[in-house]
Each structure stands twice: as C-alpha cells, then as structure tokens.
Amino acid sequence: MFSFAYPELLLLLLLVPLFVTLYAWARYARRRNLRKFGRIKVIGSLMPEVSPYKPPLKLSLEMFALAFIILALARPWGGVKDEKTVKEGIEVVIAVDASNSMLASASDSPDGPDRMRTAKLILEKLINRLDNDRVGLIVYAGQAYTLIPVTNDYVSAKMFLNSIDPTQIAEQGTNMTSAIEMAANSFSDNKNIGKAIILITDAEELEDQQSVMTAAQNAVKKGIQIDVVGVGQSVPVTIPENGSLMIDGQTGEPVRTALNEELATRISSAGKGIYVNASSSDALGDLERQLGKLKKAAMESSVYSQHDELFGVFAWLALACIVINVFLLERKISWLDRITFFKKEEKK
C-alpha cells in the first residue's frame, strides 16, 4: 500500500505540466522569431555549438527533480508494518495528603512554601524519573479518592497531581487508613510485578493509629511496600485560611500543626519501606533507590503500526537529477559530434 502523510502537497505537481507548457510556448515563440531572419536550417548552421536536444533533456531533468522533491515533501509511505514492544517496570500508587494542615508552611518559618507545594514538587520530579513504570494517584483527607488509576500516562498523572487543592475538599481529616487500603486495592493482579505505595503526609493522623498499622501490615501481606514521605517540620506552625489564620472553634486560638515523624517512621517500618523527609537534599534519591529494589516484570505488550518511510528514496532521486543537470551543458558534445551513426553508401 502506497500513501502520503501530507497528500495535499501533491497538488504542487501541477507545476510540472505548467512549466512544460511555458517551455513549449517559449520554444515555439523562439522558432517563430527565428523565421523572421530566414530558414531555420540555414540559421541553425550559423549556430553549430547549439544542441537541439539538450534543452529539452535539461528541462526533463529539472521537472523530474521538482516532482521528486514534491513527492519527498509529501512524505511517502510504502506500507505499514507492526512493531511489538514489551516493557518492564513496577507499579506505584501515590497517596497525597490533602488535609488543611498541608496548607501550612513546610519549614519552621510561617512564610515558607506550603507543604502541598513541596509535596507536588518532589512527586513531579519522581514521576519524571519513572521509566516504563506505571503510576496511580490517590488523594485523601477525611476519606480517600482515586484521581487516576494505575497507568503509564505520566502527563495525566502530573496534571491531576497539580490539580490537588485542600480548600476544595469538604470532608477534612487525615485518614491514612483509608488511603492505604484504597491504594492496596488499586494494583493489578500480576503477582510478579513489584508494587509500592508512596504515602505523602504530615502524619497528623486524627483516626485510630492502630488501624493505620494494621492497614500497612495487610498491604505487606499482598506484596506491597509502603514508603512514607514526611512534609513539614516538627516545630508547630499556623495554618493559613482565607488570608488569615485557621482558628480553633473551641479555644479561639490559631490552629498549629507539626510533622509527626515518629508516626511516619512507624508506618514505613510496618510497610517494609523507608521514611524520608521531603526537605532532605537526598530525599528523592533515597526514594528512587528504594523503588529500584523492587522486582521489575514485563508489563502489557503493545503493538503499534510503523510506516515504511520512503522520503529518502525520492530525495536521492531529486539530488541525482539536479547533479546530472548541472554537468549537462546546452552546447553539443564535441567528441560525440565526430561519430557518424549513419554512413551514406557511396555510388559506384
């Protein structure tokens, strides 16, 4: 099957008959003007070096070169062949804490970047480093919600990651139990693929902490590793709200929040993973090395169609015509003119 990527460019081939017509008209006008000075045969003898055959030959080469260039620009395809790829990797589900405490500063200073922004930055860098792996995204506060199922579409994963906004979540809290349980049920049934849950949190668990440990241990039984990325510092900081500070309705004092590294470390230990603080200079490297320990397995193979490109063939043909045309002069070839192809028989 022969086709073109840009078939609309083939309309430029109409230039070929146009140029040929103009050339024919020019030759006719030339002969008509020459007749004004005398008989063509007589005038031709006055121009012995002029070849009557080379101008049409040079025009033919130029037109072929033009046609080949247009065909090359139209990107010709000679057929379609199937290519099969098999990728190896792991499956990772990222669970992002979207409670109001993630709006607090990630540093000791209340003016520092908020925890959510810090979490998004480190996760976006991690997704950029994933190679042939599949990633899913879960957001949780009072309850967990799936934003994107396990996929290899990293562009969509980063788009949904950047869309997370704690102010848009009505049911607040830090229900890590729900997040771990939902993440554990998000993986494929393939037992040969390494699986990991990355829990992004400030670890201010408002629910039963024992249920979090139980959920982590149950995930390990399914062959799932849990790594925890802590966001924030152990020094309590206030939480911004509508241009002011979040106030405790009972005490009337500003609500303060701090990273619970002790709980975060316990969750990672129960999940047979590691704990890293997002503010650490090597947090991303530690997390990447930990994921690298997981067993990679063949993902689903994909078959896609690959066109057989013929651009080069027509480009080389055009170049050959141009080169020949450059060296082909319009005057007669002297050595060829001395050869007599038809010899008259002498009368006896």
N, C-alpha and C positions, 0 to 999 in steps of 0.2 A: 504494500500500500504506500502511495506517494502523496504527501501532503505538505502544507506550509504553515509555519507558525504565524506569519503575517501575510495572508493571501491578498490583502488589499494593495500591497506594494506591487503585485503583478500587473496592476493597471499601468505602471510605468513602462511596461513592454510595448505599449502603443507608441512610444517614442521611436522605436526601431523602424516601423513602416513609415513614420513621419519623416525621419531623416533620409531614408532611402528615396522617398518621393521627392524631397527637396533636392537631393543629389541628382536624381534623374532629370529634374527640371533644369538644374544648373548645367548639366551636360548638354541638354537639348538647346538651351539658350546659347551656350558656347559654340556649338556647331552652326547654329543659325547665324551668329555674328561672324564666324569664320567664312561662311559662304559669301558674305559681302565683299570679301577680298579675293575670292577666286574659288577654284575647285578644291575640295577637301584633300584629294590625293596629292595635288600639286603643293598645297600649303603644308601638308604633312611631311613632304620630302625636305622642306626647309627646317624642320624640327626633328632631326634624326635621333636625338637622345631621348625624346619623349616617348614613353611606352604607352600604348593604348589599352593595355591590360592591367597594369599595376594600380592605377587609381581605383578601379572597381574592386580589385583584390584587397587594397588597403581599407577601403570602405567596409568590405565584408568582415575583415578582422576587427575593425572598430565596432561594428554593430554586434558581432559575436561577443566582444569584450563587454559592451554595455549590457547585453542580455544576461551574460553570466553574472555580472555584478548585481543586477536587479534580482536575479534568482537567488544569489547568495544572501542579499539583504532580506529577502522574504523568508529566510531560514528554512530551507527544505528539509523534510524528514523522509527518510527512506523506508521507515517501518517502525514497529513497536515491539520491544522485547521485554519480558517480565524479569524483574530483579527481585530476589528474595533476601531479606535481611533478618538476622536473629540477634537480638540484643540481650546482654547480660547485665543484671543490676540488682538492686534491693528495693524494698518498699518502705516509705517513710510517711508517717502521718504526723503533721504538726498541729498541736493543740495550743491555741493562743488565748491567754487570759484577757478578757475584755471587761473586767470589773472596773468600777470607778477609781479604784486605787491605782490603776495603770495610767491614770492621768497625772499622777504625782511625779515629781522630779526623780530621775534615775540616779542623781548624785546627792551629796549631802546638802547642796545648796538648793533652795526652792526655785531658783531661777534657771536651773539646768534643764537640759532636754527631758521631756517626759518619758516615762517608762515604755509607753506604747510605741513611740517613735524609735526608741533604742531597740525594742524587740523587732520591729519591722526591718530596720537596717541590717541587723545580724541575720535575720531569716532570709532576706532578699539575697545577701551575699552567699548564704548557704545554698539556696536554690540554684544560684548561678554556677556553683561548683558541682552540683549533681550531674553525673554522667551516665546516661542510659537508665537512671533510676526512676521510679515512679513516686509521686508525692501526692498526698491528700491534705486537706486543710479543714480544721475544726476550730470554732470559736466558742468560748464558754464564759459564763458569768454565773447566774443562778442556775442555768441549765446549759447543756452543750448543744450545739447546732453544727451540722455539716455544711460548710461553704462550698467545698469542691471535693468530689470523691477521688480516690487514688487514680492518678493519671500521669502521663508523661508530658502533658501540656504545661510547660513551665511558665509560659506567657500568661495564661489564665490564672495560674496559681499566684503569681506575683500581683496580678491585677486585683484578685479577691483579697489578697493579704493587705494591700494598701487601702482597701475599702473598709477595713475594720475600724469602728468608731464606738468606744464605750458609751458615749452620750446617746447612741441610738438603741441601746439595749435596755428594755424596760425592767426585766427581772434581774436584779443585781444580786451579787454574791460571788463566791469563788468556789464553785462546785467542781473540784478536781476529780472527784469520784466519777461523776457523770462524764467528764471529758475523757478519762482513761477508758471507761467501759465502752463509750461510743467509738473511740479510736481503735480499740482492740477488735471491734466488730466490722471495721472498715476495710480490713485487708482481704486479699484474695485467698482462695482455699489452697493455693500451692504451698505445700509444706517445705519445699526445697529452697524457697526464697527467703533471705534474711529480712526480718521485719523490725522496725524501730518506731517508737513514739517519742517525739520531742515535745516536752511539756514546757511552755513558756509561761512563767508566772512570777509573782512576788511572794507566792506561797502563804498568803493570808487566808488560810482555809477557815471558812466560817461554819463548815459542816463537821461531821464526826471524822476526826483524823484517822481513826482506826479503819474506817471504811475505805479511805484512800489507800492505806497499806494493803488491805485485802484486794482491792481492785488491781494494784500493781503486781501483787503476787499471782493473781489469776491470769494476768497478761503474760507473765513469765512462763506459766504452765503451757501457754499456747505458742511458746517460742518467740515471744515478742520482748524486745529490750526497751527499757524506758530511760531516756536521758532527760535531765532537767536543766533548763537554762534560767537562772535566777536574774531578775531585773530589779534594780534598785540597790539601796544600801541599808545597813542595819540601823542607821540613825533615823528616827521618825521625822517625817516631813508632812506638810499640809497638802491637802488635795484641792486644786482649783475647781471652781464651779461658777459658770455664768459670769466670769470677770471678777469674781470674789473668791471666797474660800467656802468649802463644804463645812457645814455646821452640824454638830451632833444635836438632834432634836431633844434629847433628854438633859444633857448638861449645858447646852448652849455654847460649848467650846468648839473651836475648829477641830475637825477630824484629822488625826495624824495616822500615817501608815509607814511601816518599815518592812524591809525584806526579811522573811523568816528563813534564813539559810539552814537552820537546824532541821526544819521540816522538809525543805527541798532536798537536802542531802539524804535524809531517811527514805524519801520516796525513790530517789535514784538507786539507793542500795537495795531496796526491796524489788526494784525493777531490773536489777543486774546491769545497770548502766552507770553513767557518770553524772556528776553535777559540775556545772561551770557557771561563773558569774559573767553576765553579759559585758560588764565593764573591764574584764580581764583582757589584756592585749593579745593573748593567745587563745581566747575562748573559742573562736571559730576553728582554729587549727586543732584544738583538743577534741572538739565535737566531730570534726571531719575524720580524724584518726580513729575515733571510737566507732563511727559508722563504717569505716573501712575494714573493720574486723569482722563484720557480718558476711555471711556466705552469699556470694552472688550466684544467681541462677539465670537460665535462659528465660527471657520474657516471651511474650507472644511474638511469633514471627510475622512479618508484614511483607506483602507482595505489592510492588508498585510497577507501573509501566514506565519504561525508559525509551525515549525516541532515539533512533539512529540518525544522528546529525550528519547532514551532507553539505554543510556550509563550506567546509574546506575544499571539497571537490570543485565546486563552482568558482571559488575564489582563485584556486590554482589555474583553472582553465582560463579565467579572465586575465590573470597575470601573464600566462603563456601567449595569449593573443596580443596583449599590449607589447610584450618584448619583441615578438616577431614583427609587429607593425613598425616599431621603432627602427629596426635594422633593414626594413624593406623600403628602399628608395623608389621614387617615382620614375627615375630615368631607366633606360634599358640596361640590361646586364651585358657588358661588352663581350665577355667570353662566350655567353650564350648566343649572342648575335652572330658569331662566327660559325656556328654549327648550322649546316643545311640538312633539314629533316627530309625535304622532298627534292630530289635531284631530277632535273628535266633530262629526258633521253635525247641524246644528240642524233640529228638526222644524218644518215649516211649518204 
